[in-house]
Amino acid sequence: MHVMQIMEITSKSKSVVFSGHSVGGTIASLAALWLLSSLHLISSSLAVICITFGSPMLGNESLSKAILQERWGGNFLHVVGQHDIVPRLLFTPLPRLNPHLHHFFDFWQFSMASQFFKQHSVQFCDERAAADLFHVVLNSLEEQTRGIQNSPFWPFGSYIFCTGKGSISVDNAVSVVKLLYMMLGKSSPSSTIDDHLNYENYVSRISWQILSSNDFMEGDLPESSYEAGITLALQSSDIAPCEPVFGAAKDCLKMAKQMGRTPSLNCANLAIGLSKITPLRAQIEWYKATCDASDDQMGYYDSFKQRGASKKEFKVNMNRHKLARFWNDVISMLESNQLPHDFHKRLKWVNASHFYKLLVEPLDIAEYYKSGEHLRKGHYMSHGRPKRYKIFDKWWNDAEASANPGNSRSSFASLTQDSCFWARVEEARDCLNRVQREGDVRIQSLLLENINKFDQYAREMVDRKEVSIDVLAKNSSYKLFVEEWKKLKFQLQILPSHFPSFPDGEGSSSRAYIVGK
């Protein structure tokens, strides 16, 4: 699939579903991963879902962590039969597995091709070979769960375990491996292969169970809803209280449930934290309003950049640091998979992070240039921009890709819609200073081109009213740039021999903007 095909899919579809049985499920997973990584590069909002049935493990723990890191775990759903040996095969080291694979693949190839498999399976299955394979895989899974050996394969995504009694969903990898072992322990060698071809029945049964109510077979409903959930899961797993693994299965499901609840609890706690920092944000909004209304007519950005040691500005700077700490913690929790997999798509957090970026990043840029960091590291956009803002850009762009385009503005924005606008102004002013000192015509030409591009970009933003009124303040850095650029162009027109690369045309002229006119 090429880039043009991807673009065609994204323009015509809202979602793409990959599905496959057995090895076909592995291929479906690879295709889904490829598409997700391709969409990641073009910031598409296309939903990608992959559903596999009885699929072998695909990758190692590093792949599993990478998928979690990219927030793709929720895109994969693996359906596994209670007795199916295929999803469990690759937990066995290859030297142990090799001697048994020939018999297994011969039988598997026949069974997948035969329309009469269920009637004639016994005569084609070497019972001894099946039993040997079963015990090798079971022993390897046991060693894996006890930590005796580390398999090169590891689960990712969510798993639905299907039995004759129901189904349970687990997305914690450690719990998935333990359940793969405990549920296989109830199987017989012959059922492990039969079950691999039973997914049509499983899907029909799950669909019916979703539509019907699930009752307890024994006793009354536990008083605790938490215990009720565990009891229902144990009942669906077909592991009876009298079985030796019942206690371990219960502990495993409890761990999976607790691990599953933790991201949601963390998200709830963050929501409380967000409400607590709202006053800090409000104080910065008030500071912006006072700067925009000030008699010095410098505006929000330049007032903070040239601030003194007043208590008001000290408070604003402290609030800036506190807000940065909060949002850095959010990013840290997200990257360590402590938050729900779709956290970055929830509008509450997309909008909150975007507003924070538009409000506070101009202050970060002002501090960067005030402290001279650009002289030591280079300009903000390339060398100083914090990672959190780049992440918030992606969240917003992904959300915007799926939203309807908004109407044109009738008044100037409350916050400039490009949070890096002032960094672009600083770079453009630096180019103005350099172009007059530069002796190399090629470099001079490049500098002039960059200045002209920014000038056009800024004027278009003003025309669309996507800037705040502080941009147009009489003594703002942007207005100083406009005046400096106008003077330079006048000099270029008087002395064209010194600046042969400057375009002498009407389109490059700058316009003056006065608020309210």
Buried (B, 14 or more C-beta within 10 A) or exposed (E): EEEEEBEEBBEEEEEBEBBBBBBBBBBBBBBBBEBBEBBEEEBBBBBBBBBBBBBBBBBBBEBBBBBBEBBBBBBBBBBBBBBBBBBBBBBBBEEEBEEBBEBBEBBBEBBEEBEEBEEEBEEEBEEEBBBBBBEBBBBBBBBBBEEEEEBEBBBBBBBBBBBEBBBBBBBBBBBBBBBBBBBBBBBEBBBBBBBBBBBEEBBEBBEEBEEEEEEEEEEEEBEEEEEEBBBBBBBBBBBBEEBEBBEBBBEBBBBBBEBBEBBEEBBEEBEEEBEEBEEBBEBBEEBBEEBBEBEEBBBBBBBBBEBEEEEEBEBBBEBBEBBBEBBEEBBEBBBEBBBBBEBBBBEEBBEBBBBBBBBBBBBBBBBBBEEEBBEEEEBBEEEBBBEBBEBBBEBBEBBBEEEEEEEEEEEBBBBBBBBBBBBBBBBBBBBBEBBBEBEEEEEBBBBBBBBBEBBEBBBEBBEEBBBBBBBBBEBBBBBBBBEBBBEBBEEBEEEEEEBEBBEEEEEBEBEEBEEEE
